[in-house]
Amino acid sequence: MARALLVAAAAILSAAPLQARGPSPAVAVDHHVHVHSPAILAFLPAYCTSPGRTSKCDPEFANPLTVDDLLAAMDAAGIRRARVMSTGYLAESPLMATPVPDHAEILRAANDFTVGLARAHPARLEAYIGVNPVTGTALPEIERWKGDRHVAGIKLHLANSRLDFHKPEQVAMLAGIFRAAASARLRIMVHMRNQATGYGAEEARIFLKDVLPAARGTTVQIAHAAGWGGIDASTMAALGVFADACERDRSLCDRLYFDLAAIRAGTVAEGDRAAFVALMRRIGIRHFVPASDWPFARDLSAYYAALRTLPLTDREWRTIARNTAR
């Protein structure tokens, strides 16, 4: 009888809506936000309808929001600073079945715009320029911004670039971009998950062996905790490889961080949330940074409150809220 009652209680709890464990602690820095430049907004209709794409653009993706919208969202959530990722790399994406002839100019204009946001709001925003690592414009674009105090880093999106970890020449190009960023003393933010079916452990091993060493001590932030949002088997397979590596050699992970953008913890099964947190603890809580992927998470207070459904302790959450990838 007692066992039956326990089973019934467990069923009721599993069917109940997920609740945050407590008030969301104040986030010091949102490590992953976007504001499209006018040049990218003009480009997006063609990009979103290109036959080279395999899915439709999220409606929020093409929303013409401004830096004032971002700052208002940050103020409402009590977030003082954010790192703004240029979306200039979109202009040179191979997802465009027919590349636009002025793709390089669009990329440069988008980066100019993003850096301009940091210049206008130096107390609130840091700028990351965007490049496609497998194009000829990437290295010159990094060089163009070398020494500019308003540029904090570079943003790479390997799915958008269709980078193939199993093509050594592309991996070498990616490592070259890491090396150039390190030389320019720029941080690196990389959306590591590509579009390959079966992405996971093997790609993470290639990244650790052939790409990360090129950073030479530069801060590397991996978006979406090595996935592309949510928590699925591929994300956890990749993250598991990083956990193994960090446990073997802590120096490998000294300046390696994972952002929690678009995790959507409240939609994830309890077992997956627990497994994800176990990997976070193996890597080290200090290596996970708050991030939203705004404007996909328009209400920043709600996004960070939803993250509280991950089964972390209050102390761990306070640590994450204060963490900064330096």
TAVEN-V111368 format. One record per residue. N is the residue number from 1. RES is the residue in one small letter. OMEGA is omega in radians with two decimals (none if undefined). NEAR is the number of other ideal C-beta (glycine too) atoms within 8 Angstrom. Layout:
# TAVEN-V111368
N|RES|OMEGA|NEAR + N|RES|OMEGA|NEAR
This chain:
# TAVEN-V111368
1|m|3.14|4 + 2|a|3.13|5 + 3|r|3.12|6 + 4|a|3.12|7 + 5|l|3.12|8 + 6|l|3.12|8 + 7|v|3.13|8 + 8|a|3.13|8 + 9|a|3.13|8 + 10|a|3.13|8 + 11|a|3.13|8 + 12|i|-3.12|8 + 13|l|-3.12|7 + 14|s|3.14|7 + 15|a|-3.10|5 + 16|a|3.09|7 + 17|p|-3.14|3 + 18|l|3.11|7 + 19|q|3.04|6 + 20|a|-3.07|10 + 21|r|-3.11|9 + 22|g|3.13|7 + 23|p|3.13|4 + 24|s|3.14|13 + 25|p|-3.13|8 + 26|a|3.14|7 + 27|v|-3.13|13 + 28|a|-3.08|11 + 29|v|2.96|12 + 30|d|-2.97|15 + 31|h|-3.00|15 + 32|h|3.06|13 + 33|v|3.14|13 + 34|h|2.89|9 + 35|v|-3.12|12 + 36|h|3.02|12 + 37|s|3.04|14 + 38|p|-3.13|8 + 39|a|3.13|13 + 40|i|3.10|14 + 41|l|3.10|10 + 42|a|-3.10|7 + 43|f|-2.97|12 + 44|l|3.13|13 + 45|p|3.11|8 + 46|a|3.14|9 + 47|y|-3.05|13 + 48|c|3.13|11 + 49|t|-3.12|6 + 50|s|3.09|11 + 51|p|3.09|4 + 52|g|3.11|7 + 53|r|-3.14|11 + 54|t|3.13|3 + 55|s|3.13|4 + 56|k|3.04|5 + 57|c|3.00|10 + 58|d|3.14|6 + 59|p|3.13|6 + 60|e|-3.07|8 + 61|f|-3.08|9 + 62|a|-3.13|11 + 63|n|-3.08|7 + 64|p|3.12|6 + 65|l|-3.05|8 + 66|t|3.07|7 + 67|v|3.08|10 + 68|d|3.07|6 + 69|d|3.12|10 + 70|l|-3.10|15 + 71|l|3.09|10 + 72|a|3.11|8 + 73|a|3.09|13 + 74|m|3.14|13 + 75|d|-3.12|8 + 76|a|-3.13|9 + 77|a|-3.13|11 + 78|g|-3.12|8 + 79|i|-3.04|13 + 80|r|-3.02|7 + 81|r|3.07|11 + 82|a|3.08|14 + 83|r|-3.04|15 + 84|v|-3.11|15 + 85|m|3.06|12 + 86|s|3.04|15 + 87|t|-3.14|11 + 88|g|-3.12|18 + 89|y|3.14|16 + 90|l|-3.05|13 + 91|a|-3.10|14 + 92|e|-3.13|11 + 93|s|3.04|12 + 94|p|3.01|6 + 95|l|3.00|10 + 96|m|-3.10|12 + 97|a|3.05|6 + 98|t|-3.10|5 + 99|p|3.08|6 + 100|v|-3.04|10 + 101|p|-3.09|4 + 102|d|-3.06|6 + 103|h|-3.11|11 + 104|a|3.12|9 + 105|e|3.10|8 + 106|i|3.12|14 + 107|l|-3.12|17 + 108|r|3.13|11 + 109|a|3.12|12 + 110|a|3.11|18 + 111|n|3.06|14 + 112|d|-3.11|9 + 113|f|-3.09|12 + 114|t|3.10|18 + 115|v|3.09|14 + 116|g|3.09|8 + 117|l|3.13|13 + 118|a|3.09|15 + 119|r|-3.11|8 + 120|a|-3.07|7 + 121|h|-3.02|10 + 122|p|3.13|8 + 123|a|-3.04|4 + 124|r|-2.93|9 + 125|l|2.97|12 + 126|e|-3.05|10 + 127|a|2.98|13 + 128|y|3.08|16 + 129|i|3.13|16 + 130|g|3.05|17 + 131|v|2.99|16 + 132|n|-2.98|14 + 133|p|-3.11|13 + 134|v|3.04|10 + 135|t|3.14|9 + 136|g|-3.12|5 + 137|t|-3.00|11 + 138|a|-3.10|14 + 139|l|3.08|10 + 140|p|-3.14|8 + 141|e|3.06|13 + 142|i|3.13|16 + 143|e|-3.12|9 + 144|r|-3.06|7 + 145|w|-3.11|13 + 146|k|3.10|8 + 147|g|3.12|5 + 148|d|-3.03|7 + 149|r|3.13|4 + 150|h|3.12|9 + 151|v|-3.08|12 + 152|a|-3.06|10 + 153|g|3.10|15 + 154|i|3.09|14 + 155|k|3.10|14 + 156|l|-3.14|16 + 157|h|-2.97|11 + 158|l|3.05|13 + 159|a|3.13|10 + 160|n|3.13|11 + 161|s|-3.08|14 + 162|r|3.08|11 + 163|l|-3.14|10 + 164|d|-3.14|8 + 165|f|-3.10|12 + 166|h|2.98|5 + 167|k|-3.03|7 + 168|p|-3.12|5 + 169|e|3.10|6 + 170|q|3.08|11 + 171|v|3.11|12 + 172|a|3.09|9 + 173|m|3.12|11 + 174|l|3.10|14 + 175|a|3.10|12 + 176|g|3.09|11 + 177|i|3.07|15 + 178|f|-3.13|15 + 179|r|3.14|11 + 180|a|3.10|12 + 181|a|3.11|15 + 182|a|3.13|13 + 183|s|3.13|6 + 184|a|-3.13|11 + 185|r|3.10|5 + 186|l|3.03|14 + 187|r|-3.14|13 + 188|i|2.99|14 + 189|m|-3.04|17 + 190|v|2.91|12 + 191|h|-2.93|13 + 192|m|-3.08|12 + 193|r|3.12|14 + 194|n|-3.05|12 + 195|q|-3.06|6 + 196|a|2.99|9 + 197|t|-3.14|3 + 198|g|3.07|6 + 199|y|3.08|10 + 200|g|-2.97|10 + 201|a|-3.06|9 + 202|e|3.11|8 + 203|e|3.10|14 + 204|a|3.11|16 + 205|r|3.11|9 + 206|i|3.13|12 + 207|f|-3.13|11 + 208|l|-3.06|12 + 209|k|-2.93|8 + 210|d|-3.07|9 + 211|v|-3.04|13 + 212|l|3.14|11 + 213|p|3.14|8 + 214|a|3.13|10 + 215|a|3.04|14 + 216|r|3.07|7 + 217|g|3.07|6 + 218|t|3.08|13 + 219|t|3.10|10 + 220|v|3.11|14 + 221|q|3.13|15 + 222|i|-3.04|12 + 223|a|3.01|13 + 224|h|3.12|15 + 225|a|3.10|14 + 226|a|3.04|12 + 227|g|3.02|13 + 228|w|-3.13|10 + 229|g|-3.08|9 + 230|g|3.09|11 + 231|i|3.14|13 + 232|d|-3.06|8 + 233|a|-3.13|6 + 234|s|3.12|11 + 235|t|-3.09|16 + 236|m|3.07|13 + 237|a|3.11|11 + 238|a|-3.11|17 + 239|l|3.10|16 + 240|g|3.09|11 + 241|v|3.09|12 + 242|f|3.11|15 + 243|a|3.10|11 + 244|d|-3.10|8 + 245|a|3.14|11 + 246|c|3.12|15 + 247|e|3.12|7 + 248|r|-3.03|6 + 249|d|-3.10|7 + 250|r|-3.12|7 + 251|s|3.11|5 + 252|l|-3.01|11 + 253|c|-3.02|13 + 254|d|-3.12|7 + 255|r|3.11|10 + 256|l|-3.10|12 + 257|y|3.10|14 + 258|f|3.12|14 + 259|d|-3.04|17 + 260|l|-3.14|11 + 261|a|3.01|13 + 262|a|-3.13|11 + 263|i|3.11|13 + 264|r|-3.03|10 + 265|a|-3.10|13 + 266|g|-3.14|7 + 267|t|-3.00|5 + 268|v|3.13|12 + 269|a|-3.07|5 + 270|e|-3.13|7 + 271|g|3.13|6 + 272|d|3.09|11 + 273|r|3.13|14 + 274|a|3.13|9 + 275|a|3.12|9 + 276|f|3.14|15 + 277|v|3.09|11 + 278|a|3.09|8 + 279|l|3.09|12 + 280|m|-3.12|10 + 281|r|3.11|8 + 282|r|3.11|9 + 283|i|-3.11|13 + 284|g|-3.08|8 + 285|i|-3.12|11 + 286|r|-3.12|6 + 287|h|3.14|12 + 288|f|-3.02|13 + 289|v|3.13|15 + 290|p|-3.11|15 + 291|a|-3.03|11 + 292|s|-2.97|14 + 293|d|3.07|12 + 294|w|0.23|14 + 295|p|3.09|12 + 296|f|2.98|10 + 297|a|-3.04|12 + 298|r|-3.13|8 + 299|d|-3.05|9 + 300|l|3.09|16 + 301|s|-3.13|10 + 302|a|-3.13|8 + 303|y|-3.10|10 + 304|y|3.04|14 + 305|a|3.13|9 + 306|a|3.09|11 + 307|l|-3.12|12 + 308|r|3.04|12 + 309|t|2.98|12 + 310|l|-3.03|10 + 311|p|3.06|7 + 312|l|3.10|10 + 313|t|3.08|5 + 314|d|3.12|7 + 315|r|3.11|6 + 316|e|3.12|9 + 317|w|3.09|14 + 318|r|3.10|9 + 319|t|-3.14|10 + 320|i|-3.11|13 + 321|a|-3.13|13 + 322|r|-3.05|8 + 323|n|3.07|14 + 324|t|3.08|8 + 325|a|-3.04|10 + 326|r|none|4
